[in-house]
């Protein structure tokens, strides 16, 4: 009888241990989901939680996680206005699109780099044959520099 009770208590201890571990992992998952939900609500409200006033409000705000109450809190406590958010989003998208175009142009552009001596020699020659020879040399040098 005593042996059975000892077996039952050791099994219960193992069950409690597994329950504690499961509880701990579930709490960690809930924390992650709450953080993602909070970031989503802040983003919908037009606040960036990584910088500026949005970061400050995210550290202080403990209210309901809905856009209206968050905007009300930010307006009352910090004087943040939310009237031009749609316009700012449009401007951000336009700037991002322009930056992407500029990056692609920069990637695809080829810079011709010739030595100053070659350009001066081409300009100073009066012989057509020498001019062509120097221009071909400049082209080959540009190909070598681009590799």
C-alpha positions in Angstrom: 0.0 0.0 0.0 2.8 2.4 0.9 4.6 1.5 -2.4 1.5 2.3 -4.4 1.2 5.7 -2.8 4.8 6.5 -3.5 4.3 5.5 -7.2 1.2 7.7 -7.4 3.0 10.7 -5.8 6.0 10.3 -8.2 3.7 10.2 -11.2 1.8 13.2 -9.9 5.2 15.0 -9.5 6.0 14.2 -13.2 2.6 15.5 -14.2 3.0 18.7 -12.3 6.4 19.2 -13.8 5.1 18.8 -17.4 2.1 21.0 -16.6 4.5 23.8 -15.3 6.6 23.5 -18.4 3.6 23.6 -20.7 2.2 26.6 -18.8 5.6 28.4 -19.1 5.7 27.8 -22.9 2.1 28.9 -23.3 2.7 32.1 -21.4 5.7 32.8 -23.7 3.5 32.3 -26.8 0.8 34.5 -25.3 3.4 37.3 -24.8 4.5 37.0 -28.4 1.0 37.2 -29.7 0.1 40.1 -27.5 3.2 42.0 -28.7 2.2 41.3 -32.4 -1.4 42.4 -31.7 -0.1 45.6 -30.0 2.2 46.4 -33.0 -0.7 45.8 -35.4 -3.0 48.2 -33.5 -0.3 50.8 -33.3 0.4 50.5 -37.0 -3.3 50.8 -37.8 -3.5 53.9 -35.6 -0.6 55.4 -37.6 2.1 55.1 -34.9 5.5 53.5 -35.3 6.5 51.5 -32.2 10.2 51.6 -33.1 10.8 55.3 -33.0 9.6 58.7 -31.8 6.3 59.3 -30.2 4.9 55.9 -31.1 7.7 54.2 -29.2 7.0 56.4 -26.1 3.3 55.7 -26.2 3.8 52.0 -26.7 5.8 51.9 -23.5 3.2 53.8 -21.5 -0.1 52.7 -23.0 -1.9 50.0 -20.9 -5.5 50.5 -22.2 -7.7 48.5 -24.6 -6.0 47.4 -27.8 -8.2 49.0 -30.3 -7.4 51.9 -32.6 -10.0 54.4 -31.3 -9.0 54.2 -27.7 -5.3 54.3 -28.6 -5.8 57.4 -30.7 -7.8 59.0 -28.0 -5.1 58.3 -25.4 -2.4 59.6 -27.7 -4.4 62.8 -28.5 -5.3 63.5 -24.9 -1.9 62.7 -23.3 0.6 63.6 -26.0 -1.4 66.0 -28.3 -0.9 63.7 -31.3 -3.2 64.5 -34.3 -4.3 61.8 -36.6 -6.0 63.8 -39.4 -3.2 63.5 -42.1 -2.3 59.9 -41.6 -3.8 58.8 -45.0 -1.8 61.6 -46.8 1.4 60.7 -45.0 1.0 57.0 -46.0 0.6 58.1 -49.6 3.7 60.2 -49.4 5.7 57.4 -47.8 4.6 55.0 -50.5 5.6 57.5 -53.2 9.0 58.1 -51.6 9.6 54.3 -51.3 8.6 53.8 -54.9 11.0 56.6 -56.0 13.8 55.2 -53.9 13.3 51.7 -55.5 13.5 53.3 -59.0 16.6 55.2 -58.0 18.2 52.1 -56.6 17.5 50.1 -59.8 18.9 53.0 -62.0 22.0 53.1 -59.9 22.4 49.3 -60.1 22.0 49.3 -63.9 24.0 52.4 -64.7 27.5 52.1 -66.0 30.1 54.8 -65.2 32.6 55.5 -67.9 35.9 56.2 -66.3 38.7 57.3 -68.5 42.0 58.6 -67.6 42.4 62.4 -68.0 45.4 61.7 -70.2 43.4 59.7 -72.7 40.7 62.4 -73.0 43.3 65.1 -73.5 45.1 63.0 -76.1 41.9 62.4 -78.1 41.1 66.1 -78.1 44.6 67.1 -79.1 45.1 64.7 -82.0 44.5 66.0 -85.5 45.1 62.6 -87.2 41.9 60.6 -87.7 43.8 57.3 -87.4 45.3 58.3 -84.1 42.0 59.5 -82.8 40.2 56.2 -83.6 43.1 54.3 -82.0 42.9 56.4 -78.8 39.1 56.0 -78.6 39.3 52.2 -79.0 41.9 52.2 -76.2 39.6 54.3 -74.0 36.8 51.8 -74.6 39.0 48.9 -73.7 40.1 50.7 -70.6 36.5 51.4 -69.6 35.6 47.7 -70.0 38.6 46.7 -67.8 37.5 49.2 -65.2 33.9 47.9 -65.1 34.9 44.4 -64.3 
